[in-house]
């Protein structure tokens, strides 16, 4: 199975109302220090409606980038019940661990 498919499969396990980090997702598929690789995969996600790449954030709690812009990502996460202030997730309990 291609690495991208393994990453997308893991990401499908992150439920609505939760987020994960680029580094957590990289560890879940066995990529040491693979945050950037995960970011590139999310950027190229061919199935954004199905594979919820908007649920991947920076380990600092900042929401990070999104193909359609940070405002769209913020709105999507807010609709899922995640509180964001100044581009950062406030509730650390929202972080999904694999």
GIPEHU-V154379 format. One record per helix or strand of 2 or more residues. SS is the DSSP state (H for helix, E for strand). FROM is the first residue (numbers start at 0). TO is the last residue. Records with the same first field share a line. If there is no record, write none. Layout:
SS->FROM-TO / FROM-TO
This chain:
H->2-10 / 21-27 / 34-42 / 52-54 / 69-78 / 91-93
E->18-20 / 55-56 / 83-84 / 87-88
